[in-house]
Amino acid sequence: MAHGKNKKKKPTKSNLPSKVCLVCDRPFEWRKKWADCWDEVKYCSDRCRRRRSQVDTEA
């Protein structure tokens, strides 16, 4: 029994997808909890998600 031959390699930080938050314009990276809904994620945090209406009215 050889160790490590059938293990999947963990993704490194350098090859994780990233997006830019629509509210604060900061980049944020993919998180495991977003694995099923990454296409719908628009905000980097709950705080930015709550502030989205303030940003829409300022523009």
Backbone as JSON, one array per atom type, in Angstrom:
{
  "sequence": "MAHGKNKKKKPTKSNLPSKVCLVCDRPFEWRKKWADCWDEVKYCSDRCRRRRSQVDTEA",
  "N": [[0.83, -1.18, 0.0], [0.91, 1.93, -1.11], [1.53, 5.21, -0.05], [-0.15, 8.23, -0.78], [-0.38, 8.03, -3.57], [-2.9, 7.9, -4.83], [-4.11, 10.19, -4.05], [-5.91, 13.22, -4.41], [-4.71, 16.32, -5.6], [-4.67, 19.26, -3.67], [-6.21, 22.35, -4.54], [-4.19, 25.18, -5.24], [-3.69, 28.47, -3.88], [-3.02, 30.18, -5.91], [-4.32, 29.35, -8.21], [-7.06, 29.64, -7.87], [-10.33, 30.73, -8.79], [-11.31, 34.17, -9.18], [-13.19, 37.17, -8.38], [-14.51, 40.54, -8.71], [-15.84, 42.55, -6.25], [-19.05, 44.04, -6.45], [-19.78, 46.18, -4.89], [-17.66, 47.2, -3.2], [-15.5, 47.12, -4.89], [-13.3, 45.46, -4.55], [-11.08, 42.72, -5.04], [-12.03, 39.29, -4.68], [-11.7, 35.85, -3.71], [-12.63, 32.52, -4.76], [-14.53, 30.46, -2.59], [-14.95, 27.51, -0.65], [-17.56, 27.18, 0.32], [-19.02, 28.44, -1.62], [-19.08, 26.75, -3.74], [-21.23, 25.52, -5.13], [-22.66, 27.67, -6.1], [-21.15, 29.62, -7.38], [-21.34, 31.1, -9.76], [-23.44, 32.84, -9.28], [-22.55, 34.47, -7.24], [-21.89, 37.72, -6.17], [-20.98, 39.55, -4.36], [-18.48, 40.29, -1.92], [-18.86, 39.91, 0.77], [-21.24, 39.62, 3.52], [-21.75, 42.13, 4.51], [-21.25, 43.83, 2.29], [-23.23, 42.85, 0.62], [-25.54, 43.67, 1.98], [-25.22, 46.41, 1.7], [-25.69, 46.9, -0.95], [-27.99, 48.19, -2.0], [-27.62, 50.83, -1.24], [-25.46, 51.58, -2.8], [-26.53, 51.34, -5.36], [-28.37, 53.48, -5.39], [-26.74, 55.69, -5.2], [-25.43, 55.98, -7.61]],
  "CA": [[0.0, 0.0, 0.0], [1.73, 3.15, -1.22], [0.85, 6.4, 0.44], [-0.12, 9.43, -1.59], [-0.47, 7.85, -5.02], [-4.25, 8.15, -5.33], [-4.64, 11.41, -3.46], [-6.1, 14.37, -5.29], [-3.96, 17.48, -5.14], [-5.5, 20.39, -3.28], [-5.94, 23.53, -5.36], [-3.38, 26.19, -4.59], [-4.33, 29.79, -3.91], [-2.7, 30.88, -7.16], [-5.19, 28.98, -9.32], [-8.47, 29.77, -7.52], [-10.97, 31.82, -9.53], [-11.6, 35.36, -8.39], [-14.12, 38.16, -8.93], [-14.43, 41.85, -8.08], [-17.09, 42.89, -5.57], [-19.77, 45.12, -7.1], [-19.96, 47.29, -3.96], [-16.41, 47.8, -2.73], [-14.52, 47.01, -5.97], [-12.12, 44.7, -4.13], [-11.1, 41.34, -5.53], [-12.2, 38.21, -3.7], [-11.46, 34.55, -4.32], [-13.56, 31.42, -4.58], [-14.54, 29.77, -1.31], [-15.59, 26.2, -0.75], [-19.0, 27.3, 0.55], [-19.61, 28.96, -2.84], [-18.82, 25.79, -4.81], [-22.43, 25.24, -5.91], [-23.34, 28.88, -6.59], [-20.11, 30.61, -7.71], [-21.79, 31.97, -10.85], [-24.37, 33.83, -8.76], [-21.91, 35.29, -6.21], [-21.57, 39.06, -6.67], [-20.47, 40.39, -3.27], [-17.41, 39.63, -1.17], [-19.24, 39.68, 2.16], [-22.62, 39.96, 3.87], [-21.81, 43.59, 4.65], [-21.41, 44.41, 0.95], [-24.55, 42.44, 0.11], [-26.52, 44.56, 2.62], [-24.99, 47.79, 1.22], [-25.89, 46.99, -2.4], [-29.02, 49.16, -2.34], [-27.04, 52.16, -1.08], [-24.58, 51.83, -3.95], [-27.41, 51.52, -6.52], [-29.01, 54.79, -5.36], [-25.72, 56.73, -5.33], [-24.95, 56.1, -8.99]],
  "C": [[0.88, 1.25, 0.0], [0.91, 4.35, -0.78], [0.96, 7.53, -0.56], [-0.27, 9.25, -3.08], [-1.85, 8.2, -5.57], [-4.88, 9.4, -4.74], [-4.83, 12.48, -4.53], [-5.3, 15.53, -4.73], [-4.94, 18.59, -4.78], [-5.19, 21.57, -4.18], [-5.11, 24.55, -4.57], [-4.08, 27.54, -4.71], [-4.11, 30.49, -5.25], [-3.63, 30.5, -8.3], [-6.68, 28.95, -8.94], [-9.08, 30.91, -8.34], [-11.25, 33.0, -8.61], [-12.57, 36.26, -9.14], [-13.86, 39.48, -8.23], [-15.8, 42.16, -7.51], [-17.74, 44.1, -6.23], [-19.93, 46.35, -6.2], [-18.64, 47.97, -3.64], [-15.28, 47.75, -3.76], [-13.23, 46.3, -5.55], [-12.21, 43.29, -4.7], [-11.32, 40.36, -4.38], [-12.11, 36.88, -4.43], [-12.54, 33.55, -3.95], [-13.41, 30.81, -3.19], [-15.31, 28.47, -1.46], [-17.11, 26.29, -0.56], [-19.75, 27.84, -0.66], [-19.49, 27.98, -4.01], [-20.04, 25.57, -5.71], [-23.07, 26.48, -6.53], [-22.35, 29.98, -7.0], [-20.56, 31.58, -8.8], [-22.71, 33.08, -10.37], [-23.73, 34.78, -7.73], [-21.47, 36.62, -6.82], [-20.85, 39.91, -5.64], [-19.47, 39.6, -2.43], [-17.82, 39.26, 0.25], [-20.72, 40.0, 2.36], [-22.77, 41.47, 4.0], [-22.0, 44.26, 3.28], [-22.77, 44.04, 0.35], [-25.64, 43.33, 0.7], [-26.41, 45.99, 2.08], [-25.3, 47.95, -0.26], [-26.94, 48.02, -2.79], [-28.51, 50.6, -2.19], [-26.18, 52.53, -2.27], [-25.43, 52.08, -5.19], [-28.02, 52.92, -6.55], [-28.01, 55.93, -5.52], [-25.32, 56.98, -6.78], [-25.87, 56.9, -9.86]]
}
